[in-house]
Amino acid sequence: MKKSLQQNKKGVSEIVSYILLIVGALGLSILVYSYLKDFTPKGQTDCEEDVSLSIRDYVCNSNQKNLTIVLYNNGKFNIPDFYVKIGRSGSSVRCAINDIRGGLAFRPGRLYVFSYRSIIPSIPNCNFEFFQRDTTYILEIQPVVADKKSRKWAVCENAIISQEITCKPA
C-alpha cells in the first residue's frame, strides 16, 4: 500500500509540472504579443472612392521658371491638400515641389490654381534640373487625406493623376 501512495504522488507532481509549463508558455506568449502589437502598422488610411482631381490647364514657363496648374475637383469630397510632383519623362522618380499644410478645403466642382516659382532651376532633393526649354516632364498630382487617429497625411493611391508637360519659353 505504501508503494501505491508513492506512485500516485509522482503522478501528481508530473501533472503539476505540465500545468506550470503550459501556464508559463501562455504567459510568455501574452507578453510577446503585447510587446509586438505596438510595432505592427495600424490599418492604412483609405480614401473615399469618389476622390478625384483633373488637370484642366498648365503653363510651364522656362524663362521665368514658373509653373501654373489649373486643377478641378470632379470628385464628391473636399480635398484637404495634395502633393505636386515632377519627374523626367521615362523616369519613375518624382520630386515633390510643395509642402502639405492642410486646410485647403478644395471643394467638389471648384477650380484651384497652383503656382510654383523658383529662382534656381533645380528642385530641392532632386538630381535633375527643372524648367529646361522644350523638355518633357511628368507632372503628378497626389491628393492626400488626414488620418483621424495618427493625424498624419496619407496619399490617396487610387486618385493619383499624371500628365506629360513641356516647358516653353514665354
N, C-alpha and C positions, 0 to 999 in steps of 0.2 A: 504494500500500500504506500509505503514511503516513496518508492520509485515512481509510482504513477503521479504523485503530487509534484515531484521534481520535474517530471517531463511536462506536465501542464504549465508549470511556471516558465519553462523555457519557451513554450509556445506563446505564452502571453507576452514575454519580452520581445520576441520576434515581431509580433503584431504591433506592439507599441513602437518598435524601431521603424517599421514600414509606415506607420501613420505619421511619425515625426519626419520621415524622409519626404512623404507626399506633401505635408504642410509646409515644409521648408522650400520645396520646389515651387509650390503655388505662391508662397510669399515672395520668393525671388523673382518669379515671372511678373507679379504685380508691380514690384519695384522697377524692373526693366521697362515695362510698358509705360508707367507713369513718367519715367525719365525720357524715353524716346518719343513720346507723343508731342513733346514740345519742339522737337526737331523736324517733324514731318510737316510739309507745307499744308496749310489750310486750303479749302476749296478756292479755286481761282474765280475772280470776279468775272461774271459773264455780262455781256452787253445784250440789250434787247435786240431782237431780230430786225426791228424796223429802224435801226440807227443807220443813216445813210447820208453821205455827202456827195456832191458832184462839183467838178471844176467847170465853171461857166466860161472863164476867160483868164488869160495871164499875159503879162508883159514882162519880158526879161531884157533889160537894157544893159548891154555890155560896157558902154561908155560911162554911164552914171553909176554902174554897179548897183542896180536896183531891180528887185523882183516884186511884182504886184500880182496877187492871185485873187480872183473873184470866186468865192465858194457859195454854194447853195445847199441849204439843209433840206433835202427832199425826203427826210425820214419823218417819224411821228414823235420823236423825243427831243428834248433840249440836249445839246452837247456842251458840257462844261468847258472843254478845251480840246485842242488837237495838236499833234506834232506835225511839223512840216519838215520833210527830209529830202535831201538832194543827193544824187549819186551819178556817176558816169554811166552813160549808156553801155550796156553789156556787162556791167558790174553788179554784183548782188549787195554791195556795201552802200548804205545810205547814211548820210550825216544829218543830224538834227540842226536846224538853223534857228529854232526858237525854244524858249523855256515854257514849261507848263506852270501856270499860276492858278488856273481855275477861275470861276466866277464869270466866265464868258457868257453863259446862258444863250448860246446860239440856238435860237428858236426855229421850229419847223416852218418851212415856207419863206424863210428870210435869206437875204444875201449877206455875205460878210466879206469885207475886203481886208486881205492880209498883205502887209508890206514889209519887205526886208531890204535894208540898205546897208552896204558895207563900204568902208574906206579901203580896206585891203581885199585882194581878190580871193584869198584863201579862207576857208571855213575853219573855225577852231576845232582841233582834234581830228582833222581830216587830212588825207595825204594827196589832195588834188586841189587845183585852183578852179574857182567858180567864176562865172561871168566872162568866160573866154568867147570871143566873137565867133559866131556861126558854129558853135559846139552844141551837140545834143546831150541833154541830161535827162535823167528820170526824176520827176517830181512825185513824191509820195506823201499823201495826207493820211494820218492815222488818228481817228477820233479816240478820245480817252474818256473813261468814267472813273469816279471815285469809289473806292471800296468802302463801304459803310463801317466795317469793323476795324480795318487797319488804317484807314484814311490815307491810303496810298493810291497812286494813279495806276490804272490798268488799261492797256491798249485794246480797243475793240478789233480783234483779229478778223472778224467777219465783215468789217466795214472799211477796210483799208483800200484806198483808191490810188492809182498811179497813172501818170501820163508823161509822155515824152515832151520836153520843151527845148526850144533853141533860143539862145541869147543872141540878140541882134543889136547893132549899133542904132542909136536914135536917129 
